[in-house]
C-alpha cells in the first residue's frame, strides 16, 4: 500500500503535467456556480444603453400631448392647431360615396342652398364645386349667394356680379387689352409697315390678355379645389353635351361697364 506522502506527490505531479492547478480549477467552478445562480450578473457592459421601441413611443406620445395642449390653450377650441384633414369632413365623404355629378345648367340651379337636403354648389369653367361649408357666404342671404347653383365664370373675372353671371367667356380678354380710344382723334393714315406692326402688336396683346384671363380663372379654381383648408372640393362637371338641352351662349356679350372702364390705356409713345 502506498503511503500518504507518495499519493500526495503523485497528485501534485499529475496536476503539474495537466497544467491546471487545483486552485484555478476551484475558482472556475465557483464562478460557474455563481453565474448559474445570478445569470444577470454574468452579462458585462458592451457599450452605452440604447433606446427601445417603447422608449421612442413614449417620447413621441409626450410630444403629441404637449403640442395638443399648447394648441388648445392658444386656439381655444382645437387640439390640432385648427387643422382639419379633408377626409374627416362628412360632406366630402358623402360626395365620395355618391360619385361624380354630371349636371346640366338647369339641374345645377337646384343646388343654390334653398333646399336643405341638397349641397350648395357653384360652377367654374364647367367644373362643379361643393361650397356647403360656407352657407353664410353662398347660401340664401349670403354675400356671394348669386354664385350658387350656376356657372358664373365670367363674373369671377370681370367683377360684374349682376350682368355677367354666366359661363360665356367670349370676348372677356378685351378687358386686359389696352384701349386705343385716347388716340382716336388726330389719327393719320398708316403705312403698310405701321399697319403690320399694329396688327402684330394687337395679336401679342390678345395672347397675353387670354393668358391673364386663364390665370384669373385658375386662381379661383385653386381656392375652390381644396384651397388651404380643403373645405371646398370638386364634385363633377356641367353637362353641355348632346342631349343636355343646352342651346349655346347666344349672342356675343359686350364687356360690362366696370370691365370697360378698367381697361388699360395705351400711351401715344407706345404706338410709335
GUKE-843768 format. One line per field, with one value per residue: residue number from 1; y, x negated, z of N, C-alpha, C, O in turn. Coordinates in steps of 0.05 Angstrom, whole numbers, plus 32768, in hexadecimal, padded with zeros to 4 digits. Example, Ala and Ser with C-alpha at 12.3 -4.5 7.8 and 13.67 -1.06 7.14 Angstrom:
gunu 1,2;
nc2 7F8E,7FD3;
nc1 7EF8,7EFF;
nc3 809C,808E;
cac2 7FA6,7FEB;
cac1 7F0A,7EEF;
cac3 809C,808F;
cc2 7FBE,8001;
cc1 7EF8,7EFE;
cc3 809C,809D;
oc2 7FBE,8017;
oc1 7EE3,7EF4;
oc3 80A9,80A1;
This chain:
gunu 1,2,3,4,5,6,7,8,9,10,11,12,13,14,15,16,17,18,19,20,21,22,23,24,25,26,27,28,29,30,31,32,33,34,35,36,37,38,39,40,41,42,43,44,45,46,47,48,49,50,51,52,53,54,55,56,57,58,59,60,61,62,63,64,65,66,67,68,69,70,71,72,73,74,75,76,77,78,79,80,81,82,83,84,85,86,87,88,89,90,91,92,93,94,95,96,97,98,99,100,101,102,103,104,105,106,107,108,109,110,111,112,113,114,115,116,117,118,119,120,121,122,123,124,125,126,127,128,129,130,131,132,133,134,135,136,137,138,139,140,141,142,143,144,145,146,147,148,149,150,151,152,153,154,155,156,157,158,159,160,161,162,163,164,165,166,167,168,169,170,171,172,173,174,175,176,177,178,179,180,181,182,183,184,185,186,187,188,189,190,191,192,193,194,195,196,197,198,199,200,201,202,203,204,205,206,207,208,209,210,211,212,213,214,215,216,217,218,219,220,221,222,223,224,225,226,227,228,229,230,231,232,233,234,235,236,237,238,239,240,241,242,243,244,245,246,247,248,249,250,251,252,253,254,255,256,257,258,259,260,261,262,263,264,265,266,267,268,269,270,271,272;
nc2 7FE8,802C,8063,809D,80CC,80BF,80BB,80F0,810A,80F3,8105,813C,813B,812A,8154,817D,8169,816C,81A2,81C1,81DE,81CD,81F7,821D,8200,81F9,822E,823A,8216,822B,825D,824F,8237,8262,8283,8265,8269,82A0,82B9,82EA,8309,82F7,830F,833B,8382,839C,83CB,840E,8419,840A,8428,840B,83F2,83FD,8427,844F,8455,8469,849B,84B4,84B4,84D6,8506,850E,8515,8543,8569,8568,857C,85B0,85C4,85C4,85EB,8618,861E,8617,85F4,85C8,858D,8581,85AC,85C8,85AB,8583,8548,853A,850A,84FF,851B,851A,8529,8523,84EC,84D8,84EB,84CF,849A,849E,84A8,84C7,8503,8512,8543,856A,85AF,85C0,8598,85A2,85D2,85C7,85BE,85E9,85F6,85FE,85D0,85A9,8574,856C,8575,85B2,85CD,85E6,85FB,85FC,860E,85E0,85B7,8599,85AC,859E,85C7,85C6,85CC,8601,861D,864F,8670,865E,864B,8658,869E,86A7,86C7,86B9,869E,86A0,8683,864E,8610,8617,8622,8653,8668,8693,86C1,86BA,86C9,86FD,871A,872E,8725,8721,8727,8702,86CB,8695,865E,866B,867C,8698,86CB,86E3,86ED,871E,8745,8748,875A,8791,87D1,87F8,8827,885A,886A,8871,88A1,88D0,88AB,8890,887B,883A,881A,87DF,87C0,87D4,87C4,878D,8787,8799,8772,8744,8752,8756,8720,8709,8722,870F,86D9,86DA,86F0,86C8,86A1,86BA,86BA,8683,8679,8694,8677,8646,8654,865B,8627,860A,8619,8604,85CE,85AD,85D0,85F2,85D9,85B1,85B2,85BC,8597,8572,8555,8544,854C,857D,856D,8577,855F,8538,852C,8543,856F,85A1,85DE,85FD,863C,8667,86AA,86CF,86ED,8730,8754,8761,879F,87AA,878A,87A0,87D5,87CA,87BB,87BA,87F6,880B,882C,8864,8863,882D,881A,8827;
nc1 7FEF,7FF5,7FD6,7FF2,7FD5,7FBE,7FEB,7FFC,7FD1,7FD5,8007,7FFD,7FD6,7FF3,8017,7FF4,7FE2,8011,8018,803E,8049,8061,8078,8089,80AF,80D5,80E6,80FE,8129,8147,8154,8174,819F,81B3,81C4,81EE,8212,821C,822D,8230,8207,81DC,81D8,81B3,81A2,81AD,81AB,81C9,820D,8246,8280,82BF,82F6,8325,8315,830E,8342,835A,8341,8352,838A,838C,837C,83A6,83D0,83BF,83BF,83F6,840D,83F7,840D,8444,8447,8435,8454,8487,84B0,84A1,847A,8457,843E,8464,8466,8486,848C,849E,84B7,84D5,8503,8548,8568,8545,853A,856D,8576,854E,8560,858F,857F,8566,8587,85B2,85CD,85FF,8606,8638,8647,861E,862E,8650,8631,8628,8628,865A,8677,8672,8664,8641,85FD,85D7,85C4,8593,857E,8544,8527,853C,8532,854C,8555,8557,8570,8586,8572,8571,85A5,85B5,859E,85A9,85DC,8624,8630,85FB,85B9,85A5,85CD,85E3,85C1,85CD,85E6,85DD,85B4,8588,855A,8548,8556,8534,8505,850C,8524,8557,858E,85C3,85D5,85B4,85BB,85AE,8593,857D,8545,8533,8510,8500,84CA,84C0,84C2,8491,8471,844D,846C,847C,8496,8487,8466,8482,8493,8478,845D,8433,8427,840D,83D0,83BF,839A,83A3,83D7,83D0,83AF,83D2,83F9,83DD,83CF,8401,8413,83ED,83FA,842E,8425,8408,842F,8457,843A,8437,846D,8474,8451,846A,849A,8483,846F,849F,84B1,848B,8497,84CB,84C3,84B2,848A,846B,847E,849F,84D7,84FA,8509,8501,8538,854D,8562,857E,85B1,85B3,85B9,85D0,8615,861C,863B,8627,8620,85F8,85D1,85EA,85F1,85B4,8597,858E,8559,8563,8573,8550,8524,8515,8506,84DB,84B3,846E,844B,842D,83F1,83DE,83A9,83A0,83B6,8398;
nc3 8000,7FEE,800C,8030,8024,7FF4,7FD2,7FD2,7FBA,7F88,7F75,7F72,7F4B,7F1F,7F19,7F0B,7EDB,7EBB,7EB9,7ED3,7F0B,7F4B,7F69,7F43,7F26,7F4D,7F57,7F26,7F25,7F4F,7F3A,7F0E,7F28,7F43,7F18,7F05,7F2E,7F2F,7EF9,7EDE,7EF0,7ED5,7EA4,7E81,7E7A,7E3A,7E20,7E16,7E30,7E08,7DE7,7DEE,7DC6,7DE1,7E01,7DDA,7DC7,7DF5,7DF9,7DC9,7DD2,7DFE,7DE6,7DC1,7DE4,7DFF,7DD4,7DC6,7DF5,7DF7,7DC8,7DD4,7DFD,7DE3,7DB4,7DC9,7DBC,7DA1,7D9A,7D73,7D5B,7D3D,7D0F,7CE1,7CC4,7C7F,7C75,7CA1,7CA0,7C9F,7C72,7C46,7C48,7C3F,7C0C,7BF1,7BF6,7BD9,7BA5,7B67,7B50,7B18,7AFE,7ADC,7AC9,7AD9,7AFF,7B24,7B3A,7B63,7B8F,7BB3,7BE8,7BFE,7C08,7C3E,7C3F,7C16,7BFF,7BFC,7BBF,7B92,7B51,7B28,7AEE,7AD7,7AFB,7B37,7B7A,7BC0,7BF0,7C21,7C54,7C61,7C6C,7C7D,7C59,7C24,7C27,7C2A,7C30,7C3A,7C2F,7BFE,7BE4,7BB2,7B91,7B99,7B82,7B4B,7B10,7B11,7AFA,7ADA,7AF8,7B23,7B0D,7AF6,7B1E,7B1E,7B3C,7B32,7AFB,7AE2,7AF0,7ADA,7AB4,7A84,7A63,7A38,7A1A,7A49,7A52,7A3D,7A64,7A79,7A51,7A38,7A30,79F6,79F4,7A04,79DC,79B0,7999,796A,794C,791A,78D6,78CF,78BF,7898,78B6,78E9,78F2,78F2,791F,7947,7944,7952,7986,799D,799A,79BC,79EC,79F5,79FC,7A2D,7A4C,7A4D,7A68,7A9A,7AA8,7AAE,7AD8,7B00,7B06,7B15,7B47,7B65,7B60,7B7C,7BB0,7BB7,7BAD,7BDA,7BF5,7C2D,7C5B,7C4B,7C4C,7C22,7BE7,7BAA,7B86,7B56,7B10,7AE3,7AB7,7A76,7A47,7A0C,7A0F,7A3F,7A3F,7A3B,7A1B,7A09,7A11,79FC,79E2,79D9,7A11,7A28,7A49,7A8D,7AAF,7ADA,7ACD,7A9C,7AAB,7AC9,7AA7,7A91,7A7F,7A42,7A36,7A0E,79FC,79FC,79CE,79A4;
cac2 8000,8044,8075,80B7,80DF,80B8,80C3,810E,8112,80EA,8118,8155,8137,8129,816F,818C,8160,8176,81BF,81CD,81DD,81C8,8210,8229,81EF,81FE,8249,8238,8209,823E,8272,8243,8233,827D,828C,8257,8274,82BC,82BA,8306,8315,82EC,831F,8352,839A,839B,83E6,841F,840E,8411,842C,83F6,83FC,8407,8442,8462,845A,847A,84B6,84BF,84B9,84EE,851D,8513,8520,855F,8579,856A,858E,85CC,85CC,85CB,8603,862F,8622,8618,85E0,85B2,8580,857C,85C6,85CE,859C,856E,853A,853A,84F0,84FD,852C,8509,8530,8517,84D0,84D3,84EF,84B9,8482,84A3,84A8,84E1,850D,851B,8553,857F,85C9,85C0,8588,85AF,85E9,85BD,85BC,8605,85FA,8601,85B6,85A0,8558,856C,8585,85CC,85C9,85FB,85F0,860E,8604,85C5,85A5,859E,85AB,859E,85DD,85C4,85D3,861D,8625,866B,867F,8656,8644,866F,86B5,86AA,86DC,86AF,868B,86A0,866F,8633,8604,861F,8626,8670,866C,86AD,86D4,86B6,86D8,8719,8727,8738,870F,8722,8722,86ED,86B1,8682,8651,8673,868A,86A4,86E8,86ED,86F5,873A,8756,874A,8765,87AE,87DF,880C,883D,8873,8870,8871,88BC,88D8,8895,8894,8863,882A,880C,87C2,87B6,87DB,87B3,8773,8788,879B,8758,8731,875A,874E,8703,8703,872B,86FD,86C0,86E0,86F5,86AE,8694,86C7,86B0,8668,867A,869D,865F,8632,865D,8653,8609,8601,861D,85F2,85B2,85A5,85E7,85EE,85C8,859B,85B2,85BA,8582,856D,853E,853B,855D,8586,855E,8587,854E,8530,8521,8551,8585,85BA,85EA,8610,8654,867C,86BF,86D6,8702,8746,8758,8772,87BA,87A9,877F,87B4,87EB,87C0,87B3,87CB,880A,880B,8846,886B,885A,8810,8813,882B;
cac1 8000,7FE5,7FD8,7FFF,7FC3,7FBA,8003,7FFC,7FBE,7FDF,801C,7FF0,7FC8,8008,8021,7FE0,7FE1,8028,8015,8055,8047,807A,8084,8096,80C6,80E9,80F2,810F,8142,8156,815F,8189,81B6,81BE,81D1,8207,8225,8222,8226,822E,81EC,81C7,81D7,81A0,81A8,81A3,81AD,81DE,8228,8255,829D,82D1,830E,8338,830B,8313,835F,8360,8338,8365,83A3,8389,837B,83C1,83E0,83B7,83C9,8413,8413,83F1,8421,845E,8445,8431,846C,849F,84C5,8496,8461,8447,8437,8479,8463,849A,8488,84B5,84C5,84E6,851B,855F,8571,8533,853E,8586,8572,853E,8571,85A4,8572,8566,85A0,85B2,85E6,8604,8609,8653,8645,860C,863C,865E,861E,8621,862A,8676,867F,865F,865C,862D,85E5,85D5,85B0,858D,856F,8530,851B,8547,852E,855F,8548,8569,8569,8599,8565,8574,85C0,85B8,8595,85B6,85F8,8638,8629,85DE,85AD,85A0,85E3,85E9,85B0,85D6,85F8,85D8,8599,8585,853E,8544,8557,851C,84EF,8512,852D,8572,859D,85E0,85D9,85A2,85BE,85AF,857A,8574,852C,852B,850A,84F8,84AE,84BE,84BF,8474,8463,844C,847F,8471,84A9,847A,8456,8494,8493,845E,844F,8429,8425,83F6,83C2,83C2,838A,83B0,83EF,83C7,83A6,83E9,8407,83CD,83D2,841C,8413,83DE,8409,8445,841A,8402,8449,8463,842B,843F,8487,8471,8444,847F,84AB,8474,846E,84B8,84B2,847A,84A5,84E1,84BA,84A2,8481,8458,8489,84AE,84F4,8507,84FE,850E,854A,8557,8561,8597,85B6,85BD,85B6,85E8,862A,861F,864E,8618,8623,85E2,85D1,85F9,85E1,859C,859B,857B,854E,8573,8568,8539,850D,850C,84F9,84C2,849F,8456,8449,8414,83E6,83D8,838E,839F,83C0,8382;
cac3 8000,7FEC,8023,8029,8018,7FD8,7FC3,7FCF,7FA6,7F6E,7F6C,7F6B,7F32,7F0A,7F15,7EFD,7EBF,7EAD,7EB7,7EDF,7F28,7F5A,7F72,7F2C,7F21,7F62,7F52,7F0E,7F2D,7F60,7F29,7EFF,7F3A,7F49,7F00,7F02,7F42,7F28,7EDC,7ED4,7EF7,7EC3,7E8C,7E84,7E6A,7E1F,7E14,7E22,7E2E,7DF0,7DEB,7DE3,7DB7,7DF5,7E09,7DC4,7DC7,7E0B,7DF2,7DB5,7DDF,7E0E,7DD4,7DB7,7DFA,7E03,7DBD,7DC9,7E0B,7DEE,7DB3,7DE1,7E0C,7DD1,7DA2,7DD9,7DB6,7D90,7DA3,7D5B,7D4F,7D2A,7CF6,7CDE,7CAA,7C6E,7C75,7CB9,7C9C,7C96,7C57,7C33,7C49,7C32,7BEF,7BE6,7BF4,7BC5,7B8B,7B5A,7B45,7AFC,7AFE,7AC9,7AD6,7AE6,7B17,7B37,7B47,7B7C,7BA5,7BBA,7C04,7C08,7C11,7C53,7C3A,7C00,7C04,7BED,7BAB,7B7E,7B3A,7B1E,7AD5,7AD1,7B12,7B4D,7B94,7BD7,7C03,7C37,7C6D,7C66,7C65,7C82,7C42,7C0B,7C2B,7C28,7C41,7C3C,7C1F,7BE3,7BDE,7B95,7B83,7B9F,7B6F,7B2F,7B07,7B0E,7AF5,7ACF,7B0E,7B33,7B00,7AF1,7B37,7B1A,7B49,7B2A,7ADF,7AD7,7AFE,7AC5,7AAE,7A6A,7A66,7A1F,7A1A,7A63,7A52,7A35,7A7C,7A7F,7A3A,7A3A,7A20,79E4,79F2,7A08,79C4,7999,798C,795E,7940,78FF,78C6,78D6,78A9,7899,78CC,7902,78F5,78F9,793B,7959,7944,7962,79A2,79A6,799E,79D4,7A04,79F9,7A08,7A49,7A5A,7A51,7A7E,7AB2,7AAF,7AB7,7AF2,7B13,7B0A,7B24,7B62,7B72,7B60,7B92,7BC9,7BB9,7BAB,7BF2,7C03,7C43,7C70,7C3F,7C52,7C08,7BD7,7B90,7B87,7B3C,7AF9,7AD7,7A9F,7A60,7A2F,79FE,7A1F,7A59,7A3C,7A3A,7A00,7A04,7A21,79EF,79D6,79E7,7A24,7A2A,7A63,7AA0,7AB3,7AEC,7ABF,7A88,7AB8,7AD5,7A93,7A92,7A6A,7A33,7A32,79F2,79F5,79F8,79B4,7990;
cc2 8019,8056,808F,80CB,80D9,80BF,80E1,8116,810A,80FD,8133,8153,8137,8144,8180,8184,816A,8194,81CD,81CB,81DA,81E2,821E,821A,81F5,8219,8249,822B,821C,8254,8268,8240,824E,8288,827E,8262,8291,82C1,82D7,8312,830B,82FD,8337,8369,8398,83B6,83F6,8412,8419,8414,8415,8403,8408,8423,8457,8469,846C,8497,84C3,84C5,84D2,8508,8524,851F,853D,8571,857D,857D,85AB,85D5,85D3,85E5,861C,8634,8623,8602,85C9,85A7,8579,8596,85CE,85C0,8585,8561,8538,8520,84ED,850D,851B,850F,8523,84F9,84C8,84D6,84D9,849F,8486,84A1,84C3,84E8,8515,8529,8566,8599,85CC,85B0,8595,85C5,85E0,85BD,85D8,860B,85FD,85E6,85AB,8583,8556,857C,859F,85C9,85E2,85EE,8605,8601,85E7,85B1,85AD,859A,85AD,85B4,85DD,85CC,85F0,8626,8643,867C,8678,864D,865C,8685,86B9,86BE,86D3,869A,868A,868D,8653,8629,860C,8620,8644,8677,8689,86C3,86D2,86C6,86F6,8728,8733,8723,8710,871A,870B,86D2,869B,8675,8658,8685,8698,86C2,86F3,86F8,8713,874D,8759,8755,8783,87BB,87F4,8824,8858,887C,8873,888C,88C2,88C1,889B,8879,8854,881D,87EE,87B6,87BC,87CA,8797,8772,8789,8780,8744,8738,8752,8730,86FC,870B,8719,86E3,86C4,86E4,86DA,869E,86A0,86BE,8694,8667,8682,8685,864A,863A,8656,8634,85FE,8604,8609,85D4,85AB,85BD,85E0,85DB,85B2,859B,85B2,85A4,857D,8554,8535,8550,8566,8578,8571,8579,8549,8524,852F,8568,85A0,85C5,85FE,8629,866B,8692,86C6,86EE,8718,8748,8769,878C,87BA,879F,8792,87CB,87E3,87B8,87C5,87DE,8808,8827,884B,8861,883C,8807,8815,8813;
cc1 7FEE,7FEA,7FE6,7FED,7FBF,7FD2,8004,7FE9,7FC7,7FF4,8011,7FE2,7FDC,8013,800D,7FDF,7FF9,8028,802D,8053,8062,8088,8093,80B0,80DD,80F6,8105,812A,8154,8163,8176,81A2,81C3,81CE,81EC,821C,822E,821B,8222,8213,81D6,81C4,81C6,81AA,819C,81A4,81C3,81FA,8236,8273,82AC,82E8,8322,832F,8312,8331,8367,8359,834B,8380,83A2,8389,8397,83D2,83D9,83C2,83E7,841B,840E,8405,843B,845D,8441,8449,8486,84B3,84BA,847D,844F,8440,844A,8476,8477,8497,84A1,84C5,84D7,84FF,8532,8568,855F,8536,8558,8584,8562,854F,8586,8598,8574,8581,859D,85CD,85E7,8606,8624,8652,8634,861A,864A,864C,8615,8624,8646,8681,866B,8656,8646,8615,85E7,85BE,85AC,857D,855B,8523,8523,8543,8541,8550,855D,855F,857B,858D,8568,8591,85C5,85AE,85A4,85D3,860A,8631,860B,85D2,85A9,85B5,85E9,85D7,85BC,85E9,85F4,85BA,8596,8568,8538,8543,853F,8505,84F4,851A,8549,8585,85BB,85E4,85C8,85A4,85C2,8593,856F,855B,8523,8527,8501,84DB,84AB,84BA,84A2,8464,8463,8460,8472,8483,849C,8469,8468,8494,8478,844F,8448,8429,840B,83EA,83C7,83B2,8397,83C9,83E6,83BE,83BD,83F8,83F8,83CF,83ED,841E,8404,83ED,8421,843B,8414,841B,8457,8455,8433,845B,8484,8464,8458,8491,849D,8471,8487,84BA,84A1,8488,84BC,84D9,84A7,8499,846E,8463,849B,84CC,8505,84FA,850E,8520,8554,8553,857D,859A,85C3,85BA,85D0,85FD,862E,8633,8641,8619,860D,85E5,85E1,85E7,85C9,85A0,8586,8570,8560,8564,8550,8520,8503,84FC,84DE,84AC,8486,8455,842D,840A,83DE,83BC,838C,83A8,83AA,8371;
cc3 8000,8004,801C,801C,7FFB,7FC7,7FBF,7FBA,7F8A,7F63,7F63,7F50,7F1B,7F04,7F06,7EE0,7EAF,7EAA,7EC2,7EFD,7F35,7F62,7F5B,7F26,7F35,7F5E,7F3A,7F15,7F3E,7F4E,7F18,7F0F,7F40,7F31,7EFD,7F16,7F3B,7F0B,7ED2,7EDA,7EE5,7EAA,7E91,7E73,7E4F,7E11,7E21,7E1E,7E15,7DF6,7DDF,7DD4,7DCA,7DFE,7DF4,7DC3,7DDE,7E05,7DDE,7DC1,7DF0,7DFD,7DC8,7DCC,7E00,7DED,7DBF,7DDF,7E04,7DDA,7DC0,7DF0,7DFA,7DBF,7DB2,7DD3,7DA5,7D9B,7D8B,7D4C,7D39,7D0F,7CF6,7CC4,7C9A,7C70,7C8E,7CB6,7C91,7C7A,7C42,7C32,7C3B,7C14,7BE2,7BE3,7BDE,7BA9,7B7E,7B4E,7B28,7AF8,7AE7,7AD8,7AE4,7B00,7B2C,7B46,7B60,7B94,7BAE,7BD8,7C0F,7C12,7C25,7C4F,7C24,7C08,7BF3,7BD9,7B9A,7B68,7B30,7B05,7AD0,7AE8,7B29,7B67,7BAA,7BEB,7C1B,7C52,7C74,7C5E,7C6B,7C6B,7C29,7C0E,7C28,7C3B,7C44,7C29,7C02,7BDA,7BC0,7B85,7B86,7B89,7B52,7B2A,7B00,7B0A,7AEC,7AE5,7B20,7B28,7AFE,7B0B,7B34,7B23,7B43,7B0D,7AD4,7AE5,7AE9,7AC1,7A92,7A6D,7A4C,7A22,7A34,7A63,7A4A,7A4D,7A84,7A68,7A3C,7A27,7A0E,79E2,79F5,79F0,79AC,798A,7981,7952,7923,78F0,78CD,78BD,78AC,78B1,78E7,7907,78FE,7916,794E,795A,7955,7980,79AD,79AB,79B8,79ED,7A09,7A05,7A26,7A59,7A60,7A67,7A99,7ABB,7ABA,7AD3,7B08,7B1A,7B1A,7B41,7B72,7B74,7B77,7BAD,7BCC,7BBA,7BC2,7C02,7C1A,7C58,7C66,7C44,7C39,7BF8,7BBE,7B91,7B6C,7B26,7AF0,7ABC,7A8A,7A45,7A21,7A11,7A3A,7A57,7A3B,7A1E,79FA,7A14,7A14,79E3,79E7,79F9,7A21,7A46,7A74,7AA5,7AC5,7ADE,7AAA,7A95,7AC4,7AC1,7A95,7A7A,7A5D,7A30,7A15,79EA,79F1,79DD,799F,798D;
oc2 801A,8056,8096,80D9,80EB,80C9,80EA,8128,8118,8104,813F,8166,8143,814B,8190,8195,8171,819E,81E5,81B6,81E3,81E4,8229,8227,81F6,821B,8256,8234,821C,825B,8276,8245,824F,8294,828B,8264,8298,82CB,82DB,8324,8316,82FA,8346,8365,8394,83B8,83ED,8403,8430,8406,840C,841B,841C,8435,846D,8480,847D,84AA,84DA,84DA,84E1,851C,853B,8531,854E,8587,8593,858D,85BD,85ED,85E7,85F5,8632,864A,8630,85FE,85B8,85B6,856D,8595,85D8,85C8,8576,856C,8534,8520,84DA,850D,850E,84FD,851A,84ED,84B5,84C6,84D0,8491,8472,8499,84D5,84D7,851D,851D,8572,859A,85D8,85B9,8593,85CB,85F2,85BB,85DD,8622,85FD,85E6,85A5,857B,8541,8590,85A1,85C3,85F2,85DA,861D,85EC,85D7,859C,85C5,8586,85BB,85B3,85F2,85D2,85F8,8636,864F,8694,868A,8649,8672,8681,86CD,86C6,86E4,8688,8676,8688,8642,8638,8608,8620,864E,868B,8695,86D5,86E6,86CF,8706,8741,8741,8710,8700,8708,8702,86C4,8690,867F,864E,869B,86A2,86D1,870B,870B,871F,8763,876B,8758,878F,87B2,8800,8835,886C,8892,8876,888C,88BA,88C3,88AB,8864,8860,8816,87E5,87A4,87AB,87C2,878A,875F,877C,8778,8735,8726,8749,8728,86EA,86FC,8715,86D8,86B3,86DB,86D6,8690,8692,86BA,868D,8657,8678,8681,863F,8629,864D,862A,85EB,85F3,85FE,85C4,85A5,85C0,85CA,85CF,85A2,8586,85AA,859F,8584,8540,8521,8563,8558,8578,8579,8585,8553,8513,8529,8573,85B5,85B7,860F,862D,8680,868C,86C3,8702,8714,873D,877C,878F,87C8,87A9,8795,87D3,87F4,87B0,87DD,87D7,8805,8839,8838,8858,8832,87F1,8806,8813;
oc1 7FDB,8000,7FE7,7FF5,7FBC,7FCE,800C,7FEF,7FC2,7FF4,801A,7FE3,7FD7,8017,8015,7FDB,7FF5,8037,8031,805B,8076,80A0,80A8,80C4,80F4,810E,8119,813E,816C,817A,818A,81B8,81DC,81E3,81FF,8233,8245,8206,8212,820A,81C0,81B1,81CA,81B9,8184,819F,81CF,81FE,8231,827D,82A7,82EC,832F,8340,831A,8338,8379,8367,8353,838C,83B6,8395,839F,83E2,83EB,83CB,83F1,842E,841E,840E,8448,8470,844A,8452,8499,84C6,84CA,846C,843A,843C,8442,8483,8479,849E,84B7,84DE,84E7,8510,852E,856E,8569,8536,8559,858F,8567,854C,858D,85A6,8582,8590,8587,85E1,85D3,8608,8625,865C,863A,8613,8650,8655,85FD,8623,864A,8694,8654,8642,863A,8617,85F5,85A7,85BE,8570,8561,8516,8513,854F,8545,8542,8571,8548,8580,859B,8563,8594,85D7,85B4,85AC,85E1,8601,862C,8603,85DF,85A9,85B0,85F4,85DD,85B5,85FA,8605,85A9,85A1,855E,8524,8533,8536,84F3,84E3,8516,8552,858C,85CA,85F4,85CD,8590,85D8,857F,855A,855D,850C,8539,84FC,84D5,8497,84AF,849B,844B,8479,8463,845E,847F,84A6,845F,845E,8494,8463,8437,8456,842A,83F6,83F7,83D2,83BC,8396,83CE,83F3,83C4,83BD,8402,8404,83D1,83EE,8429,840D,83ED,8428,8449,841B,841D,8462,8461,8435,8460,8491,846B,8458,8498,84A9,8471,8486,84C4,84AA,8485,84C0,84E6,8490,849F,8463,8453,84A5,84D9,851C,84E2,8526,8517,8562,8544,8590,8587,85DA,85B9,85E5,85F6,8640,863B,864F,8612,8610,85F8,85E5,85D0,85C9,85AC,8570,857C,856C,854D,853C,850A,84EA,84E7,84CC,8496,8489,845E,8419,841A,83D8,83B8,8379,83A2,83AA,835E;
oc3 800F,800F,8004,800A,7FEA,7FB1,7FA9,7FA9,7F77,7F4C,7F50,7F40,7F06,7EED,7EF4,7ECE,7E97,7E9A,7EBB,7F08,7F2B,7F62,7F60,7F20,7F2E,7F61,7F3B,7F0C,7F3A,7F52,7F14,7F06,7F42,7F34,7EF4,7F0F,7F40,7F05,7EC0,7ECC,7EE5,7E9C,7EA5,7E60,7E4C,7DF9,7E34,7E0B,7E0D,7E07,7DC8,7DD4,7DC3,7E01,7DFA,7DBF,7DDB,7E0C,7DE1,7DBA,7DF1,7E04,7DC6,7DC7,7E05,7DF3,7DBA,7DDC,7E0A,7DDB,7DB8,7DEE,7E01,7DBC,7DA9,7DE3,7D9C,7DA5,7D8F,7D34,7D24,7CFC,7D0A,7CAF,7CA5,7C6E,7C8F,7CC8,7C7D,7C6B,7C2D,7C1C,7C2B,7C05,7BCC,7BCF,7BD1,7B96,7B88,7B45,7B20,7AEF,7ADF,7AF0,7AF9,7B14,7B44,7B5D,7B71,7BAB,7BB1,7BE0,7C28,7C22,7C1D,7C5B,7C21,7C17,7BE0,7BE1,7B96,7B6C,7B30,7B07,7AC6,7AE7,7B2E,7B6B,7BA8,7BF4,7C27,7C65,7C8B,7C4B,7C5F,7C6A,7C1A,7BFA,7C24,7C53,7C50,7C16,7BF0,7BCB,7BB6,7B6E,7B75,7B80,7B41,7B3C,7AEC,7B16,7AF4,7AE5,7B2B,7B36,7B05,7B0C,7B46,7B14,7B4E,7B07,7ABD,7AE7,7AE7,7ACA,7A8A,7A78,7A4B,7A2C,7A36,7A72,7A50,7A4A,7A93,7A6A,7A41,7A10,7A17,79D1,79E9,79EF,7995,7971,798C,794D,7915,78FD,78D1,78AA,78C0,78BE,78F9,791E,790F,7925,7963,796F,7964,7991,79C4,79BF,79C7,7A01,7A21,7A17,7A36,7A70,7A76,7A77,7AAD,7AD3,7ACF,7AE4,7B1E,7B31,7B2C,7B53,7B89,7B88,7B84,7BBF,7BE2,7BC6,7BBE,7C1A,7C1B,7C67,7C75,7C41,7C3A,7BFB,7BBD,7B9D,7B6A,7B29,7AF5,7AAC,7A8D,7A30,7A29,7A22,7A49,7A6C,7A39,7A0B,79E8,7A24,7A21,79DC,7A00,79F0,7A18,7A59,7A6B,7A9F,7ABF,7AE2,7AA6,7A8B,7AC8,7AC8,7A9A,7A64,7A6A,7A28,7A06,79D3,79E5,79D4,798B,797D;
